Amino acid sequence: MRVGILYSRIRRDEKLLLEELRDRGHDVEKIDVRKQRFGLESTTADVADLDIVVDRCLSTSRSLYATKFLDSYGVPVVNSPETGDVCADKAKNSLALAEADVPTPATEVAFTKEAAMEAIEEFGYPCVLKPIVGSWGRLMAKIDTRSAAEAILEHKETLGHYEHKVFYVQEFVDKPGRDIRVVAVDGEPVAAMTRSSEHWLTNAAKGGTTESFDLDDRALELVERASEAVGGGMLGVDLMEVGGEGSGEYTVHEVNHTVEFKALTEASDVDVPARVVDWLETKAEAFAADGGDAGGDSDGDTNAADDSTDADEVVA
Amino acid sequence: MTTDTDPVLAEDPITGEEIELPADVEVGEIIDSPVTGTELEVISLDPVTLEEAPELEEDWGE
């Protein structure tokens, strides 16, 4: 098959994926989004005849817009822009999980520091303040006191990007020093690991240590439901064990849409890139059978090959 | 004669020193400079050219 990779950085994750695709004889078209333009009718990117495009953009905005444009040309793209839209925004993410009755930490959004302070006081201390867009544990605050809350809110309001004026306040979940990351494809787990740390943030990016984790039936069910809640795709589902390690009760705090898997590849016995490519092959076949609409929301009524034009004709 | 498993040599754009890259290096790949630890991006393969990688931005992540 002919696979497009949307990217602006080739990290270890992308290298693993490229290696696996090429080893299987697939034709790979690397699309550096920094060099492309996306018009209303077509793009400078060579997307003609692609059986599937995998979004590996590290930047949320690039990911959201590039996938949306490709989808509008009828190019099969995973994850879908709809999934990206929900996963990229923590508020939308929380709402989607809650609407699907997936247990998720109590969350409130407020738009002024006064309203945010009221939410914080109602949650009590400690509670958590997160940016609505962001990853790797950046700019996350565990708030222990009212004076800390006042300082953080003022800093965010004064210094922050406008998105930092959307205050996302969440209950503090007293997890057992670890959380669980599951990489799943359309709800089916590929592999899972725990991320442990003495620090309240356990992200691998923050130096948390990782270990393979066996999912029980409840976790399997929640991964499937959380995936469905955000529109499916290749996802990183993050769970915390409520009630302690091995309690079998979980809360899903986040679903990530351009998931990194290198840490999981190292922590588990599973060949994650191979499983991901298995899924891409199945997905591409399904797109072809459905005329470009394999489970996504694309209209599927146009074909990239038919619509692609020379770069000069692109509406910039 | 070189083979596809030979390491690739390139100039570190910050220090000017010659550095060794893996044979399977890709355009767009991010590598850590063995000299300074700075993130470098592979801009082209023929010849292999490196530039300092863009700073992480606020909306970057998974």
Boltz contact constraints between the chains, C-beta under 6 A:
constraints:
  - contact:
      token1: [A, 9]
      token2: [B, 30]
      max_distance: 6.0
  - contact:
      token1: [A, 10]
      token2: [B, 26]
      max_distance: 6.0
  - contact:
      token1: [A, 10]
      token2: [B, 28]
      max_distance: 6.0
  - contact:
      token1: [A, 10]
      token2: [B, 29]
      max_distance: 6.0
  - contact:
      token1: [A, 32]
      token2: [B, 28]
      max_distance: 6.0
  - contact:
      token1: [A, 58]
      token2: [B, 60]
      max_distance: 6.0
  - contact:
      token1: [A, 59]
      token2: [B, 59]
      max_distance: 6.0
  - contact:
      token1: [A, 59]
      token2: [B, 60]
      max_distance: 6.0
  - contact:
      token1: [A, 60]
      token2: [B, 59]
      max_distance: 6.0
  - contact:
      token1: [A, 61]
      token2: [B, 59]
      max_distance: 6.0
  - contact:
      token1: [A, 133]
      token2: [B, 59]
      max_distance: 6.0
  - contact:
      token1: [A, 135]
      token2: [B, 61]
      max_distance: 6.0
  - contact:
      token1: [A, 135]
      token2: [B, 62]
      max_distance: 6.0
  - contact:
      token1: [A, 136]
      token2: [B, 61]
      max_distance: 6.0
  - contact:
      token1: [A, 256]
      token2: [B, 62]
      max_distance: 6.0
  - contact:
      token1: [A, 258]
      token2: [B, 62]
      max_distance: 6.0
  - contact:
      token1: [A, 259]
      token2: [B, 62]
      max_distance: 6.0
  - contact:
      token1: [A, 260]
      token2: [B, 62]
      max_distance: 6.0
